[in-house]
Amino acid sequence: MSKQIIHTDGAPVAIGTYSQAVKVVDTVYLSGQIGLDPVSMQMVEGIEAQIHRVFTNLKAVTEAAGGSMADIVKLNVFLTDLSNFTLVNTIMAEYFTQPYPARAAVGVASLPRAALVEADGVMALN
């Protein structure tokens, strides 16, 4: 099995022992993205800004892997406050069109860097 490590300056550098994404054949495994600005490496403020930043970061990684947000087949969203679920849906509609990917939304106690939201996913390329 050969794998290709995906990296882009359009998303934050990894803050741990992981890659932004790994491509194996036509499948890309997207690491979790939080609301870090890739230039300053600082967390953007507020839940709405963080949700947008998460999807913008994911978009940059999908494009670096040769795909787009439309190629994401599975998305996992982690929220420290599930009352933001509706806001995630509203903002997600700005980045995805039908048919939407399969998705899980999970409430968690905390996330790295005190993030309010994180998302990871799997992308299938043709």
C-alpha positions as CSV (number, residue, x, y, z in Angstrom):
1,M,0.0,0.0,0.0
2,S,1.4,3.4,-0.9
3,K,0.2,6.5,0.8
4,Q,0.6,10.2,0.0
5,I,0.8,12.8,2.7
6,I,-1.2,15.9,1.9
7,H,-0.1,19.3,3.0
8,T,-1.2,22.8,2.2
9,D,-0.3,26.2,3.6
10,G,-4.0,27.1,3.2
11,A,-4.8,25.1,6.4
12,P,-3.0,25.2,9.8
13,V,0.1,23.1,10.2
14,A,-0.5,20.0,12.3
15,I,-0.3,20.8,16.0
16,G,0.6,17.2,16.9
17,T,1.9,14.0,15.4
18,Y,-0.4,13.8,12.4
19,S,-0.7,14.9,8.8
20,Q,-3.4,17.3,7.4
21,A,-4.5,14.4,5.3
22,V,-3.4,11.0,3.9
23,K,-4.3,9.7,0.5
24,V,-4.4,6.0,-0.2
25,V,-5.3,5.1,-3.8
26,D,-8.5,7.2,-4.4
27,T,-9.5,7.7,-0.7
28,V,-8.3,10.7,1.3
29,Y,-8.5,10.7,5.1
30,L,-8.9,14.3,6.3
31,S,-7.6,15.0,9.8
32,G,-9.7,17.1,12.2
33,Q,-9.7,20.8,11.6
34,I,-10.4,23.3,14.3
35,G,-10.9,27.1,14.0
36,L,-7.2,28.0,13.7
37,D,-6.2,30.7,11.2
38,P,-3.4,29.1,9.1
39,V,-1.4,32.3,9.0
40,S,-1.4,33.4,12.6
41,M,-2.0,29.9,14.1
42,Q,-4.4,31.6,16.5
43,M,-8.0,30.5,17.2
44,V,-10.6,32.7,15.5
45,E,-13.1,34.0,18.0
46,G,-16.7,32.9,18.4
47,I,-18.6,29.8,17.3
48,E,-19.8,31.2,13.9
49,A,-16.2,32.2,12.9
50,Q,-14.8,28.9,14.1
51,I,-17.4,26.9,12.1
52,H,-16.5,28.9,8.9
53,R,-12.8,28.5,9.6
54,V,-13.2,24.7,10.1
55,F,-14.9,24.4,6.7
56,T,-12.4,26.8,5.0
57,N,-9.5,24.7,6.4
58,L,-11.1,21.5,5.2
59,K,-11.7,23.0,1.8
60,A,-8.0,23.9,1.5
61,V,-7.0,20.4,2.3
62,T,-9.5,18.8,-0.1
63,E,-8.2,21.0,-2.9
64,A,-4.5,20.2,-2.0
65,A,-5.5,16.5,-2.3
66,G,-6.9,17.1,-5.8
67,G,-10.6,17.2,-4.8
68,S,-13.2,19.4,-3.5
69,M,-15.8,19.6,-0.7
70,A,-18.2,17.8,-3.0
71,D,-15.9,14.7,-2.8
72,I,-16.3,14.3,1.0
73,V,-18.4,11.2,1.6
74,K,-18.2,11.1,5.4
75,L,-18.0,14.1,7.7
76,N,-17.7,14.0,11.5
77,V,-18.4,17.2,13.5
78,F,-17.5,17.5,17.1
79,L,-19.2,20.3,19.2
80,T,-18.5,21.3,22.8
81,D,-22.1,22.6,22.9
82,L,-24.7,20.8,20.9
83,S,-27.0,23.8,21.0
84,N,-24.8,25.0,18.1
85,F,-26.0,22.0,15.9
86,T,-28.5,24.2,14.0
87,L,-25.8,26.8,13.3
88,V,-23.5,24.1,12.0
89,N,-26.2,23.0,9.6
90,T,-26.8,26.5,8.4
91,I,-23.2,27.3,7.8
92,M,-22.5,23.8,6.3
93,A,-25.0,24.6,3.6
94,E,-22.7,27.3,2.4
95,Y,-19.9,24.8,1.8
96,F,-21.8,21.7,0.6
97,T,-24.5,21.0,-1.9
98,Q,-26.7,18.0,-2.3
99,P,-26.1,15.2,-2.2
100,Y,-24.6,15.9,1.2
101,P,-22.0,13.6,2.8
102,A,-22.9,11.1,5.5
103,R,-22.4,12.9,8.8
104,A,-22.2,12.4,12.5
105,A,-22.4,15.3,15.0
106,V,-21.2,14.5,18.4
107,G,-21.1,16.5,21.7
108,V,-17.7,16.4,23.4
109,A,-16.4,17.7,26.7
110,S,-13.5,19.6,25.2
111,L,-11.4,20.0,22.0
112,P,-7.7,21.0,21.4
113,R,-6.9,24.7,22.0
114,A,-10.3,25.2,23.6
115,A,-11.9,25.0,20.2
116,L,-15.7,25.0,20.1
117,V,-16.0,22.8,17.0
118,E,-13.9,20.3,15.0
119,A,-14.5,18.4,11.9
120,D,-12.8,15.6,10.0
121,G,-13.8,13.4,7.1
122,V,-13.2,11.0,4.3
123,M,-13.0,12.0,0.7
124,A,-13.4,9.7,-2.3
125,L,-11.7,10.8,-5.6
126,N,-12.7,9.4,-9.0
